[in-house]
Amino acid sequence: MGVRGLQGFVGSSCPHICTVVNFKDLAEQHRSRHPGGTPTIVVDAMCCLRYWYTPDSWICGGQWREYFSALREFVKTFTAVGIKLIFFFDGMVEQNKRDEWVKRRLKNNREIARIFHYIKSNKEQPGRNMFFIPSGLAVFTRFALKTLGQETRCSLQEADYEVASYGLQNDCLGILGEDTDYLIYDTCPYFSISELCLDSLDTVMLCREKLCQSLGLGLSDLPLLACLLGNDVIPEGMFESFRYKCLSSYTSVRENFDKKGNIILAVADHIAKVRRLHQGEKKLEEILPLGTNKALFYKGVASYLLPGQRSPWFFQKPEGVITLDKPVVSMISGPESHWEVPMCTDPESKQEVPMCTDPESGRDVPVCTDPESGQDISLSSDPEFKQEVPMCMRSESKQKLPVGTNPEFNPEAPMFTNPEIKQEDTINTGPEMKQQVTMVSDPEILQVARAHHVQAESYLVYNILSSGEVECSNSLEDELDQALPSQAFVYRPVRQRVYSLLLGGGGGDTSACPTVKEWFVYSGNPLRHPDLVRPLQMNIPGGTPSLKLLWLSQEPGVQARRLDTLLACFDLSSSREELQAVGSPFEALCCLLIYLFVQVDTLCLEDLHAFIAQALCLQGKPTVQLVDLELDHVDPRAVQLGSLLVRGLTTLVLVNSACGFPWKTADFMPWNLFDGKLFHQKYLQSEKGCTVEVLVEQNRSRLTKFQALKSAVCRACVKENRPISSRRHWRPHHSGRWGRQESSSHRTSSGHSRSGQGQHWRDQGPGSRQYEPDQWRKY
């Protein structure tokens, strides 16, 4: 994350860049300079997840009650000294950072393999040095912060750009995160989350002005330095030979610095020399081996330029600079945050690209265009990355967004909305998003989806509608366990039906629906290309309703249509009676359990007992009791089951928001339904053959509720030809199979695909082919 080698350089070679500061003192100074103003810190939430997750146990699926308490304490501490926090989350992965995203996911796979090896060898959780954040942590942290009344936003591009822009334009106290890119952006001060002491509110401020002084550079030179060293846009190896060339000619090598430190000094020295010669880009291009990477290099430098900022490094003439202050694309809504990036439209792809000004002609040219030849330079030669599905052009309207149908996420509710931002400002994005390429053409639907996305109220819906591309990071899954499928496959049929709902235009016809690109991590997937997944036909009583009906209608009976659609996404329309009998707050959990047990028939009655018992016992346990809970040992299968259930809860977030919020979001938040250690305890007890009375801790009311929930799940599964039996009744060497008989979705039987080639589901080739429903149907 950030600029390669810069974090180590700052820590070991330039410690004077780091200054210990106190947030309480800084807030008082801010109020004295801005009477009546509220000191505000912009938080890069993705950088903070590891810091926030303080529970000792992380292997069992997440200690969500403890985590929620830790977040509450974090917010309370800053609120007590009058500091406002605004949290930003990554809303999507930009194409130019996809390679880096893939590299990290593959590295995570290796780490997860080591974790499971350790568990099998030692039957305990590894030490914190092998810590891996629980599945779904980023998704549910958004909702936890909103529940705590915090302003929470989801980005329309990489979050660091929006964080830096918001901090600059709103005169914020600073940015709290852990990313050296914030040393490169010319924005408000940057504070380290890893150095934060919550008790005293002391932390470390990293000063970019002192960094420039140490390197002999100006602030406008830092983006160039970052790209020459390598970052998330520019691969580290692209300028490796250039860096060593700089080092070989560098005459001020410092013996007390390591090699990486001297390389940074040498590259900075070279930049300073070129600046002094006033020869600009031409001189730079004579030395830099840009070649076909020229467009990517320009894009990398421009990615650090905030609205209104310019770089002296793009053209020969001083007045020829990139300008990023044209009001074309609004990155976030609000009366004080109209920060924009100018865009031009490529006539071939209709894609929007950042613009810069050619000093010779005075006309705007794309950053991804060679300024000398005027020819477009492809940023990727991989044909698989070209969009293969028809796209729609849209021009956003200025009409006011109707009030959302989600009762918890009402845009007018103060708990989830910045009171300083008027509703019209939040939703009226104006003409800034002109000519955006999207998967659907209805501007009203896109506007609603975009508002929910920016306000962090939905999950993946806007990504599907706007780009037709989604991703999901690693889960704690054992690649050597052939009996349990990856969550990527278990929940894919649900996602396919959501794709049909969102992209089908109503009516349920999937023949004209475009494929969706899925970047989902699972064993054996090298992530060279996305899986191209086709939408799956939905079976809804009364037909598939339109998104306008589900999202905008207030007519009587529409809430029932929303619920019908949600159940159809799980292919569980026949289970409505059983689920309604259960009622809130366990209706969503039972829906998920029914789906899981129908899909995966290596799940047994003992697993069901553990899932239900932990959910019931969680209701009456204080957080401190969960903290003190100790396990006899850690079971690798239970670890994977915990992760599988939590990924199911994130899938519920997707389906619920796509269907217009028929269920209360609180009903499937993990801190209300799931605790990793508690589930693990119930799993181990159930495996030992403990009675139901023991599982529910001898509580009579829980026992009654347990029988009701178990009965509802078992009856619904029998309707789907999936009786749930005890593992003790299985045949010897029963390895199970997963998937439902005669269903049109991604399922296999007994380790064989429909093609009859004997491929196990884990050996199915990822990435390049389109996934047709029939390819996965059981015999």
N, C-alpha and C positions, 0 to 999 in steps of 0.2 A: 504494500500500500504506500503510495506517495513516491518520492524521489529516491532512487536507488543509492544507498550508502550515506544519505544525508543525515539520517537519524544517528547513526554511529559516529559520524564526523562531528556533529554538534555535541554529542555526549562526551567524546573522548578528546577531541582536538580543540573545540571552541566552547568550553563550559561557560565562559562569560556571557554567551548568548542567552543562557538560561538564568532567570531571576526569580527568586521566591517572592510571591505576592500573596496578599490576603484579600479574598473577595469582599469581605465586609468593609474593609478600608477602601477598596476600589469603588464600591457602591456609594459610600459616603462622599468620596471625591466627585463622582459622577453627578450626584444630586446637587452638590455645591456649584458645579459648572452649568447644570441644566435644571434650574429650579422648576419644580412641578413635574419633571420627567421621571420615568421609571427606568432604572438601570436594567438592561435586558441582556441576557446571555443566549446566544444561538448555540444549540447543542447538536453536534453531529452524532445522532443516536447510534448509528451503526458502529461507530468507533467505541462506544461506551458500553456495549452489551456485556463484554467480559468483565468490565469493572462493576457493573450493576449486579451481575449474577454472583452473589456472595455465598449461597448455600454450599455446604460441604459436599453434599451428594449431587452429582450431575449425570450419573450413568444410567439412572433408572427411568428417565423420561422427563425429568424436571421437577423441582420442588417449587411449584407455582405459587402456593400460599406464601412461602418464605420470600420468594422473588418479588411478589406484589408488595409485601411489607417493606422490602429493601427499597423499592422504587418510591413508596410513600414517604419513607424517611428521607430519601434524597431530595424530593420535592419540598418537603416540610422544612428542611434545613435552609434551603435558599429562600423560600418564602418568608421565613422568620426574620431575615435581614433585609427584606424589601427588594429582592432580586426576582425579576420575572424570567422564566425559562420558556424558550420556544424550541421544539424538537423537530428535526428533519430526518426523514428516513429515505433510503434509496427506493425510488419507485420503479426503476427499470435499469437494465444494463445496456449501455450504449454500445453500438456495433464496434467502435474502435477500441473498446475495452473488453470485448468478448474473449479474445485470446488469453488475456490475463485472468479473467473469470474462470476459464476452463483450466488453466494451469493450477489455480488455487484449489479447484474442486478435485482434480486428480491427486494433488498433494494431500488433501483431506482424506481421500480414499485410502492412501497408504497409512495415514495416522489411525484411521478407524480399524484397519486390519490389525495393527499393532495393539490397539485397545482390546479387541476381542481375543487376540492371542493371550494377552495378559490375564483377562478374566478367566479363560479356560484353564490357564496354568495355576492361578492363585485364588480363584473364586472370591475375589474382592475387587473393589473399584481401584483403578490406578491412581497414582498421586496426581497432584495438581499440575505437574509438569506435562502430563498427557491430557490435560483438560480439553474437552470438546463441548461447545455450547449445545444445550438441548435443542432438539428439532422444534422449529416454529417459534423460536425465541424472538426474532425480529418482528414477526407478524403480530404476536400477542402483546409485545411490549407497546406497540402503537395503541392498542385498545386499553391496555392497563393505564397508560398515561392519560388517555382521554377520560377514562373513568375517574381518574384523580383530578380532573378539571383542567388539564394542561393543554395548551395550544400545540397541536401535533399536525405535521404536514408530511405529505408524501411527494417526492420530487417527480418532475416530468423529464428529468435527465439525471446525470450523476449528481448525487446530493451535495457533494463538496462545492460545486459551482454555485448552487442555489444558497447554500449556507454562507459562502463568502460574499455573495451579492447582497443577501439580506442584511448581513452584518455591516457592510459598507454603507448601504443606502439608508439604513435606519439608525445609524450612529450608535450601534450597540456597544455594550461594555466590552464584549469580546466573543470569541468562538471557543467552545469547549469540545475537544476531540483528541484524536491521536493519529495525525496524518501530516506528514511533512509537506504535503501540497499547500497547507495553510501557511507555511513559511514562504511560499512562492507567490501566492495571491497577494496583491496590494490591497489589503482590507483591514478590518479592525484587529486588535491584538488577539493572539492565539495562545490559549492556555491548555495545559496537558491534563487529560482526565486520569492518566495513570499515576500522576504525582499528587493527585488531589487527596487531602486529608479532610474527610467530611466533618470531623469533630471541630477542627479549628478553622476550616475553609481556607487553609493554605494550599497553594499549588505552585506550579512553575510556569512562568510566562516565557515563551520563546520569542525573542525580538529579532524581526527580520532586518531592521535597520543595523543592528550590531552584526548580523550575519554579513550584510553588504560591506560593512566597514572592514571586517576580517578578510573578505575576499577581494576587496578593491573594486567592487561593482556597484552599480546603481540598482534601484528597485526594478526598473524596467528591463534589466538584464537577467533577472532571476528566472523568468520563463524559458529563456534560451538555455541557461545553465541546466535547468531541470530536464529539458529534452535531450541535451547532449549527454547527461548522466544516465538517462533512462527513467521512465515512469510508467504509469498504467497505459499510456497511449503509445509511447515510443519504446520498443523492445530494448532491453539493456544491451544486447549484442549488436544493435544497428550501428553504433558509433564506437565500438570497442577499439578498433584499430586507430581511430582518430584520437581517442583519449590517451592511448599509449604513445602516439606521436607527440602529443602535447607534453606528456611526462618526460619523454626523452630530450626534449628541447627546453625543459623547465630548469632554470638555473638556481632556483631557491629551494631545492628539496630540503625538507626538514627531517632530521634524523629521528626526532622524537615523535613524528607522525607515522602511522602505518601507511601501507601502499595505497589503500583506498583514499585516505586523507590527502596524500600528496597528489593523487590523480585529480581530486576535486580542486585543489589549489592550482594545479597546472592548467586545467580547463578554464577556471576563472581567470587566470593570468592571461591566457590566450584571448579570451573574450575582451578583457580590458585593453589589450594591445590593439585589437581590431577596432574597438571603439575610438581609441585615440587617433587612429589613422583616418577616421571619417570616411571609410570606404564602404561601409554598410554591407548589404547582402552580397554584392558581387564578389567582394573579397572572401566572404564567408563561403560562398558556393565554390570558389576555386579550391578551397581546402577541404570542405566537407564532402564526403562521398555520398551525396544525396541520391543521385540517379533517379530510379522510379519511386524512391521513398520521399521525394520532395513534397508531394501533397500531404503525406502523413506528417512530415516534419512541420509544415506550416500549420496543420490542424492542431498538432500538439502544442505549439507556442500560443496559438490563438485561444486554446482552451483555458488559458490562465487569464485572459483579458476580460475583466468585468465591464459592464456597461459604462460607456464613456471613456474607457481607457484605451491607450494606443501603444503600439510597439514600434521602436525605431529600427527593427531588424528585418523588415520585409522587403523594402525596396531601396534602390540606389539613392533616390532623392529624399531629402529630409521630410518633404511634405507628403511623400507617398507612404501612407501608413494605413494599417488596418483600423477601421473605425467600427466600434461595436455599440454605437449610440443611436441607431436608427430604430424607430418604434415599429417593430414588425412582429416579434413573438414575445408575448408576456409569459414569463416563467412562473409567476405566482401572483395570486390576486391580492388586492388590498390597495387602499388609497395612497399609501406611502411606499409601495413596493412594485412600481411598474418598471421593472428592469427588463430590458429587451435585448435580443440578439438579432441583428439584421440577417435576413435570409434572401436567397435568390432561388429560383426554381430551375432545375436542370431540365431542358426541353425533352430529353429522352426518357428519364426516369420519373420526372415530375417531383423528384425529391428536393427538399429544401436544404441549402448548404450555406454556411456563413460567408459573408461577403467582405471584400477589401477593395480599396480604391487604387486603380492603376494611374500613376502620376502622368504617364505619357498621353493617355487618351481621356483621362478624367472620368472614365466610366467605372461602374462597379463590376468586379469580376469575382467568381467564387474562390474561396480559399483553396478548394481542391482543383484549381486550374493553374497551369503553369503560366505565370505572369509574362514570360517572354514569348512563348509560342501561342498562348491562348487556348491550347488544347487541354481537354479534360484528362486528368490522370486518375486511373482507377485506384481506389484505395484497397481493393482486394481483387486478386486474380482468381479467386476460388469461385467457380460458377455456382456452387451450391448456396452461396450466400445471396444470390440474386433472388428477388421475390418472384415466385412462380405463380402466384395467384392474382386474380384481377383485383385491383384496388379502386377505391372511389375517391374522388376529389370532393372537398367540402369547403364552404366558407361559413364560418360561425356567425350565427345571428346575434343580435344585441338584445333579444327578448329576455325578460326576467325568468330565471329558473323557477319552476314550481317547487313548492315546499316538498321535501322528500317524504316518502312513505314510511321510512324507518322511524318508529316512535322514539327510539333511543338516540338516533342521530339526526334529530330535527335541526336543520341549519340555523333555526332561530333560537335554539336552546343555548343559554350562556355557558353551560358546562363544556360544550364542544366548540364554541365559537369565540374568537377574539372580540370582546365587546367594543373595541375601538374600530373594528372593521364592519361596515354596514353590509347587510345581506346583498344589496345590489352589487357592491364592490367585489364580494366573494364570488359571485356567480357570473357577472357580466364580464366576460373576457374580451368583449369587443371584437374588432376586426383583426387583432394581432395574429391570430392563427390562420390566416388566409392560406389557401392552397395546401393545407396539410393532407398528406396521403393517409387514408384510413381504410379500414376493412368494410365499413358501412357508410352510407351516404346521408343518413338522417342527422342533421345538425343538432336538433333538440335532444336526441338520445345521447349523442356524443357530449353535449354540453353537461347533461346530468351526470354521465359517467365520469367526466373529467372533474367535476366539482366534488363528487364523492371520493375520487382518487386523491385529489390534492388535500382534501380534509381528512385523509387517512380513515375513511369510513368503509371502504370496500377492499377487496383483495383480488388482483389480476383481471378484474372485469375491464377496466379501461385499457390495459395492455392488449387484451384480446381484440377489443373493438378498434383500437387505434393502429396497432402494428401486426396483430395476428402472431405474436411471438411471446412465449412465456418461459420462465425458468424456475427451477427449484433446486436448492442446494443439497448438500449431503445430509443423510440421516444415519443414525447408528444402526446399521444393518450388517449382518455377518455374511460376507460373500461366500463362506464355506457352508452355510446352512441352506441346503437345497429344499427343505420342506416349507420354509416361509418365504413368500414372494416379496419383492421390493414394493414399497409403497407407491413407487412410480407406476407400476402395473396395476396394483390393487385398485387405485382410485382413477385410473385412466378412463374407464367407461363413464364415470361420473363427469369428468372433464369433457369428454366427447359430447355428452348430451348438453352440457352447458354451452359448448361451441355451437351446437345446433340451435339452441335457444337464442344466443346472442347474434349469430351471423346468418340465421336462416330467414330472417325477415318476417317471421310469423307463419303459421300454417304447418310447420313441421317438416317441410320438404327439404331434405339435405342434399339433393342431387346437384344443386347449384352452389352449395356452400364451399368456400375455399378451405384448404387445409390450414392447420395451425402448426407453427414451428414450436416444438417443445425441446427445451434444454433441461432435461431431468436427469439427475445423477442416479445410476444404478450399476450394479456389478457387471463388468464386461462392456460398458459403454465408454469408448475412448473420447466421446464428445467432439469428434472431428466435425460433425455436422449435426444439425437438429433432427429430431424425429419429426417427420411430416405426418401429422395425425388428422384423419378425416372426422368430421362431426358424425354423431350417431343419432339415428332416428329416435325421436321421443314418442312415448305412448301416453298421452294425457287425455283423461275423460273430457270430452267437449272440444278437443283439438288444442293445438299449441297457441297460447295467447301471444299477442304482440308485446314488445317491450314497453310501448307507450301505455298499454293497459296495466301491465305489472308495476311500472315505475311511477306513473303519473296519475292514474285514475283514483278517484276517491269514491267511486260508486259502491253501493251496497253489494256485498257478495264478492268483491274483488280480492279480499283477503283470503277467502277460501280458494280462489283460483291460484293465488300465489302459493298456497300450501300444496295444492294439487301439482303444481309445476315443480316445486322442490322435491316432492316424493317421486315424481317421474324422473327427475335427474338421477336419483338413486335406484330407479326401476323398482320402486316399492309402493306403487299405487295401491296394491292389494293389501298393504299393511296399515292403511289409514285408520281403520277401526281400532286395531291394537294400540297404535300410538296415541290416539286421542284418549283412550282409556287410561293411559299412563299419565298424560298431562305434564304440565310444567312442574319442576325444572328438569325432569328426566326424559322428556319426549325426544329431544335431540340426541341424547346419548343412546337411547334405545334404537333410534333410527340408524345411527352409526353402527351399533353392535349387530343389528339384523343384517345390514349390508355386509359387514366384515365376515360374519359367519356364513352367509350365503356364498360369498366370493371365495373364501379360503377354508376348505374343508379339512385342513390339518389343525384347525382350531377345535377344541373339545369342550365338554361340559365344565371341566375344571377351570379352563380359561374364562368361560362366561361367569362362573361363580366369582372368580377373582376380580374381574372388571366391575361387576355389580356391587360386590361387597365393599370394595374400596371407595366407590362413589357414594354409597350410603354412609359409611363410617366417617368419610371426610366432612360431612355436613356438621357433625357435632364436635369436631376436634379443633382446639385453639392452635395457633401457629406454633407456639412453644412446645406443644406436645408432639407435633410433627418433626420439629427440629431434633428432639431427643430420641426419636424412633431409631432403633438399631436392628440390623438385619443379620441373620445367621450366616448367610453367604450371598454372593451375587450369582445369579443364573443368566447365562448369555441369551437364552430364549426369551426370558422375561424382559431383558433389556430391549430386545428387538420388538417385542409386543408393545412395550410402553411407547416406543418411538412410533410404531405403526398407528396406535390410537391417536397420538397427538397430531400426526399428519392428517388423520381423518378429521380432527377438529378444524385444522386449517382449511380442509376441503369444504367443510360445512360453512366456513366464513365466505368462501367463494360462491357456493350455491345460494346461500341465503341472500347475499347482496345481488346476485344475478336475477333472483326471483322477486325482488322488491321487498325484502326483509319480512317474510311471513312469521319468523320466530324472533324472539328477543335475543339479541347478541349475547347478553349475559348468560343465557342458558347453555352456551357451549364455550364459554371461556374456561380455560383449564384450571384456574384457581378456584372455580366453583365445582369442578367435576373430577379432577384428576390430581393425584399426588404420586410421584414416582416411587418413593420409598414405601408408601402405604400400599400401593398396588403390588410391589415386589413382595412385601410381607404376606399379603393375601394370596399371591401366586404360590409362594413356598408352602403356605399352610394348606392350600387346596391340593397341591401336588402330594403332600403327605397323607391326604385323605381326611383332613379335619372336617368335622360336621359344619353345616350351614350356621348352626348356633354359635360355634366358635368363630367363624368368619365374620359374623355381625356383632361379635363381642357381647353375646348373651343379652342383646337388647331386643325386647319383644316387638316394639313398633318397627324397628329395622327389619326384623325377621318377616313381619307381615308385608312390608314394602318389598323386601327381597323376593318373596314368592310371587308377588304381582309383576314385578319387572321381569323376572325369569320366565314366567308364564307367557307374558306378552311377546318376548323375543322368540321363545321356542315355538309358539303358535304361528308367528309370522314366518319363521324359517320352514316349518312343515308345509305351509302354503306354497313355498318355493321349492318343494321337494328336497329339503335339506334338514333332515332330523339331526339334532345335536346329541351326540352320544359321549359317554365317558371314555377316557383313554384306556381304562381298564378293560373295556369291551372291544377294543381294537384287536385285529388279528396281529400275530407276531410280525415284526418287520414292517408294520404299517408306516409308510412314509407319507401317505396322504396325497391329495392332489388339490389344486385350487381352481375355482371357477365354477360357474353354474351351467347346468345342462341346457343346451340349445339356446344360448344367449348370444346376441350379436355384439360382442365387445372383445376386448383384448384379454382372453383367457385361454389357458391350456389345460390339457388333461393328462394326468399321470406322467408329466414330463415330456409329452409329445405335442407337436404342433399339428395343425390340420393338414399340412402338406404331407404328413406321414414320413418325414425325414428323421424323426426321432430326436429332434432338438428339444432340450429342456428349456423352460422359459428363461432361465438365466443365461442360456447360450444363444438366445435369439440375437441376430445381428442388429446392432443399433444404427441409428443415424441416417443412412442415405436413402432408404426406401420409404415409400408412403405406407402407412399402416391402414390396411383395409379391415373392417370389422370381421369379415368372413375368414381372414387368415388366422384368426385366433379362436374360432369357434370350436368347442369340444366335439368329439365324435358323437 
